[in-house]
Amino acid sequence: MTIAAGIDIGTSTIKAALFKVENGKEEWLARYSLRIRQRDPMELARVAYDAVLEDAKLKPEDVNYVATTGEAESVPFHTGHFYSMTTHARGAIYLDPQARAALDIGALHGRAISTDERGKVLNYKMTSQCASGSGQFLENIARYLGIAQEEIGSLSSQADNPEVVSSICAVLAETDVINMVSRGISAPNILKGIHLSMAARLSKLLKSIGMTKGVVMVTGGLALDKGLVAALEEDIAGIKDMTTTVVRSHPDSIYAGAIGAALWGAYRFDKLAAQGNLPRAA
């Protein structure tokens, strides 16, 4: 039996997941997430780790491997670190075994990752950091419109005449939105337009890695934005080469990176144990 933790530090949120792996069976023991909000991510990583241990009624000495991903490489108590594309691919497979790609939409960029049935990365591509296809851009717009983040998806679904943002650069796109507000465009139509604009860029990203069929699991901070997922489905349905591509999200999609880190950590621990070279979590 192997107990492994995964800690994923993103731009705005820290996620932790704790797993037990035994005879090929993966059991998710606990999860925890919290917003960073200008606090020290390293201290919050410890808070998240302690929280999953408490939830699972375990002690640090019970954990065989603490795997980190994202910006968590400097977490002082970690055993090993894994690249985000690797952990999101593995996490996507855990959440939906039929998935053959992860579309990680985070605060700063979007990433398309194709994978095999084991979670091994086959291809990978990401948007530029300045692109208007990120969570930070959408959060800025919501703040300007006076809308809470959790309201974005439901408001977007109420649109009747969406105004698509044409600018690729986030700064110029924000200027477009300011102009829309001055022209009296409603918040639902602005948000749906932004979702459609983001969806078009993300669909191209998927196509660029050869993901033109099969199941795509949306991960990252925007995975639970129903308006964005709906826009992705709408955009992909209109692309001739991608009519058999299925976009899915999961209630635990934000944990994909932490899940993947924990599972790859357990795998690495078992491999090293078989070689007689046992690592231990701090």
Legacy VTK file of the C-alpha trace (Angstrom):
# vtk DataFile Version 3.0
C-alpha trace
ASCII
DATASET POLYDATA
POINTS 282 float
0.000 0.000 0.000
1.264 3.452 -0.948
-0.021 6.764 0.409
0.811 9.740 -1.799
-0.116 13.416 -1.717
-0.244 15.826 -4.623
0.089 19.605 -4.189
-0.614 21.932 -7.099
0.167 25.637 -6.719
-1.424 27.723 -9.428
-1.524 31.460 -9.992
-4.569 31.993 -7.803
-5.381 28.694 -6.057
-3.637 25.869 -4.210
-5.019 22.357 -4.509
-4.071 19.256 -2.530
-5.127 15.635 -3.023
-4.329 12.517 -1.010
-4.472 8.993 -2.470
-4.042 5.407 -1.381
-2.821 3.055 -4.104
-2.877 -0.684 -3.487
-2.736 -3.549 -5.996
-3.548 -1.151 -8.828
-6.594 0.298 -7.056
-6.568 4.088 -6.592
-8.588 5.473 -3.689
-9.014 9.224 -3.275
-8.792 9.852 0.462
-9.044 13.642 0.742
-8.916 16.951 -1.141
-8.552 20.604 -0.205
-8.264 23.908 -2.043
-7.834 27.534 -1.065
-7.304 30.867 -2.815
-3.876 32.476 -2.441
-5.101 36.109 -2.210
-1.632 37.723 -1.881
-0.543 35.292 0.849
2.601 33.142 0.935
1.973 30.079 -1.287
4.547 28.005 0.593
2.748 28.542 3.899
-0.611 27.829 2.274
0.776 24.614 0.774
1.416 23.407 4.318
-2.119 24.431 5.314
-3.567 22.440 2.407
-1.357 19.422 3.151
-2.257 19.428 6.847
-5.941 19.705 5.894
-5.936 16.569 3.714
-4.013 14.641 6.373
-6.526 15.656 9.012
-9.435 14.753 6.754
-7.976 11.303 6.112
-6.999 10.906 9.796
-3.366 10.327 8.865
-0.023 11.671 10.096
2.887 12.961 7.976
4.842 9.778 8.715
2.039 7.753 7.086
2.686 9.405 3.722
5.154 7.710 1.394
5.465 10.448 -1.213
4.566 14.148 -1.465
4.496 15.140 -5.122
4.293 18.745 -6.267
3.324 20.355 -9.549
2.690 23.796 -10.977
4.583 26.443 -8.999
5.060 24.138 -6.000
8.610 22.960 -6.711
9.962 24.972 -3.757
7.582 23.462 -1.199
10.069 22.446 1.524
8.455 19.116 2.451
7.998 17.703 -1.056
9.563 14.430 -2.190
9.517 15.060 -5.942
8.172 17.436 -8.576
6.267 16.774 -11.832
5.560 19.058 -14.796
2.009 20.410 -15.012
1.294 18.963 -18.434
2.157 15.504 -17.064
-0.019 15.829 -13.971
-3.030 17.342 -15.753
-2.920 14.552 -18.341
-2.884 11.897 -15.608
-5.544 13.710 -13.603
-7.804 13.935 -16.653
-7.551 10.168 -17.166
-8.422 9.563 -13.525
-11.508 11.796 -13.732
-12.623 10.252 -17.025
-10.832 7.119 -18.294
-12.194 7.820 -21.789
-10.384 11.173 -22.010
-7.583 11.411 -24.541
-6.804 15.086 -23.984
-6.775 17.594 -21.154
-7.638 21.221 -21.809
-6.185 23.066 -18.833
-7.621 26.585 -18.632
-5.871 28.462 -15.878
-5.461 32.033 -14.706
-2.698 32.963 -17.166
-3.030 30.658 -20.168
-4.722 27.675 -21.754
-2.949 24.379 -22.447
-4.000 21.524 -24.697
-2.444 18.164 -23.832
-3.062 14.940 -25.746
-2.533 11.689 -23.861
-2.765 7.936 -24.174
-4.927 5.696 -21.988
-2.264 5.636 -19.245
-1.940 9.404 -18.991
1.339 9.616 -20.919
1.659 12.969 -22.730
1.727 12.642 -26.525
1.563 16.302 -27.582
1.281 19.674 -25.910
0.687 23.310 -26.790
-0.269 26.450 -24.878
-1.546 29.956 -25.515
0.655 32.973 -24.919
0.456 34.590 -21.483
-0.930 37.848 -22.907
-3.800 36.128 -24.727
-7.405 36.983 -23.949
-8.137 33.320 -23.324
-7.250 33.007 -19.662
-8.958 33.011 -16.315
-7.281 36.234 -15.223
-8.708 38.061 -18.230
-12.205 36.780 -17.502
-11.850 37.646 -13.813
-10.785 41.199 -14.699
-13.809 41.628 -16.951
-16.169 40.265 -14.302
-14.732 42.702 -11.780
-15.207 45.588 -14.222
-18.825 44.533 -14.789
-19.421 44.167 -11.043
-20.141 40.442 -11.334
-19.014 37.654 -8.991
-16.964 34.895 -10.646
-19.501 32.232 -9.767
-22.176 34.184 -11.671
-20.300 34.310 -14.972
-21.477 30.946 -16.335
-25.160 31.427 -15.551
-25.216 34.988 -16.919
-23.482 33.883 -20.113
-26.239 31.324 -20.709
-28.801 34.139 -20.699
-27.267 35.890 -23.732
-29.507 36.535 -26.734
-27.099 38.442 -28.994
-23.473 37.860 -27.925
-20.839 40.422 -28.869
-17.646 38.552 -29.735
-14.330 40.045 -28.620
-11.996 40.141 -31.600
-8.710 41.190 -29.985
-6.196 38.466 -29.154
-4.240 40.636 -26.705
-5.914 40.776 -23.294
-5.236 44.496 -22.872
-6.899 45.355 -26.184
-9.730 42.932 -25.451
-10.437 44.722 -22.171
-10.656 47.966 -24.150
-13.172 46.270 -26.455
-15.295 45.359 -23.441
-15.202 48.916 -22.084
-16.473 50.111 -25.472
-19.244 47.491 -25.387
-20.414 48.734 -21.988
-20.486 52.320 -23.270
-22.635 51.130 -26.193
-25.133 49.566 -23.801
-24.337 45.900 -24.533
-25.747 43.747 -21.719
-23.480 41.793 -19.350
-24.812 38.380 -20.537
-24.058 39.255 -24.172
-20.588 40.540 -23.272
-19.766 37.432 -21.221
-21.099 35.012 -23.854
-19.097 36.885 -26.482
-15.950 36.509 -24.389
-16.682 32.815 -23.879
-17.108 32.313 -27.627
-13.890 34.195 -28.328
-11.987 32.103 -25.767
-13.587 28.911 -27.088
-12.461 29.651 -30.646
-8.842 30.010 -29.528
-8.973 26.914 -27.334
-10.550 24.836 -30.118
-7.689 25.846 -32.436
-5.265 24.832 -29.706
-6.839 21.368 -29.531
-6.769 21.025 -33.302
-3.098 22.051 -33.385
-2.133 19.013 -31.258
-4.185 16.691 -33.457
-7.093 16.276 -31.032
-9.883 16.168 -33.626
-11.868 13.280 -32.119
-12.497 11.648 -28.771
-13.057 12.984 -25.258
-11.461 16.194 -24.014
-11.486 16.736 -20.244
-11.477 20.409 -19.260
-9.281 21.012 -16.206
-7.992 24.022 -14.315
-9.700 26.961 -12.686
-12.214 27.600 -15.477
-13.348 23.986 -15.829
-16.447 24.725 -13.765
-17.432 27.771 -15.828
-20.501 26.253 -17.503
-20.725 29.154 -19.920
-17.215 28.538 -21.213
-17.727 24.771 -21.505
-20.974 25.389 -23.419
-19.179 27.827 -25.738
-16.478 25.223 -26.368
-19.090 22.636 -27.264
-20.783 25.128 -29.566
-17.557 26.139 -31.305
-16.258 22.590 -31.769
-19.615 21.455 -33.174
-19.122 23.968 -35.974
-15.644 22.745 -36.942
-15.834 20.174 -39.721
-12.805 18.144 -38.569
-13.918 18.021 -34.915
-17.548 16.887 -35.060
-16.743 13.711 -33.075
-14.836 15.584 -30.357
-16.626 15.520 -26.998
-15.915 18.173 -24.362
-16.443 17.186 -20.734
-15.908 18.749 -17.349
-16.050 17.208 -13.882
-16.985 18.614 -10.459
-13.396 17.883 -9.373
-11.675 19.184 -12.523
-9.823 21.883 -10.571
-7.972 19.100 -8.741
-6.640 17.437 -11.909
-3.065 18.653 -11.389
-2.991 17.588 -7.733
-4.577 14.232 -8.605
-2.021 13.569 -11.308
0.856 14.584 -9.030
-0.307 12.204 -6.291
-0.771 9.281 -8.707
2.554 9.837 -10.482
4.153 10.184 -7.047
2.736 6.835 -5.961
3.952 5.280 -9.219
7.461 6.684 -8.743
7.562 5.530 -5.111
6.611 1.975 -6.083
9.247 1.923 -8.835
11.964 3.134 -6.472
10.799 0.733 -3.757
11.131 -2.159 -6.182
14.749 -1.067 -6.727
15.365 -0.916 -2.985
15.750 2.864 -3.040
12.904 4.072 -0.845
12.223 7.834 -0.735
10.269 9.286 2.175
8.122 12.382 2.443
9.476 15.057 4.793
LINES 1 283
282 0 1 2 3 4 5 6 7 8 9 10 11 12 13 14 15 16 17 18 19 20 21 22 23 24 25 26 27 28 29 30 31 32 33 34 35 36 37 38 39 40 41 42 43 44 45 46 47 48 49 50 51 52 53 54 55 56 57 58 59 60 61 62 63 64 65 66 67 68 69 70 71 72 73 74 75 76 77 78 79 80 81 82 83 84 85 86 87 88 89 90 91 92 93 94 95 96 97 98 99 100 101 102 103 104 105 106 107 108 109 110 111 112 113 114 115 116 117 118 119 120 121 122 123 124 125 126 127 128 129 130 131 132 133 134 135 136 137 138 139 140 141 142 143 144 145 146 147 148 149 150 151 152 153 154 155 156 157 158 159 160 161 162 163 164 165 166 167 168 169 170 171 172 173 174 175 176 177 178 179 180 181 182 183 184 185 186 187 188 189 190 191 192 193 194 195 196 197 198 199 200 201 202 203 204 205 206 207 208 209 210 211 212 213 214 215 216 217 218 219 220 221 222 223 224 225 226 227 228 229 230 231 232 233 234 235 236 237 238 239 240 241 242 243 244 245 246 247 248 249 250 251 252 253 254 255 256 257 258 259 260 261 262 263 264 265 266 267 268 269 270 271 272 273 274 275 276 277 278 279 280 281
